[in-house]
Amino acid sequence: MHNPVTHDPTTLLAVASDSAGPGWLLRTVIVVSVLGAVFLAWFLLRGYGDKD
């Protein structure tokens, strides 16, 4: 049986956008990781400055 509704790209995109995936959680983890890496780099590199 051929169902043309399942092969319609707009229907597939609508279904994919409505699904509850890890989008917000993954975005939060990435942002926190980047900010943590920047803070860690600043914390470690601040000790290498000139101390006259």
Phi, psi and omega in degrees: 000136181252120179251107184291341182291325182286344181260002179281121184299325180291325178292319179295321178292323179294320179292320181292325181284336180274347182289144181271089181259190182275026186301302183291324180291316179295319178297319179295317179297319180293316180296315180295322179295316180295315179296322177294321178294320178295315179296317179296318178296317178297317182296318181284324184277344182290339179281348182266007180286170178288128179243080181271000000 
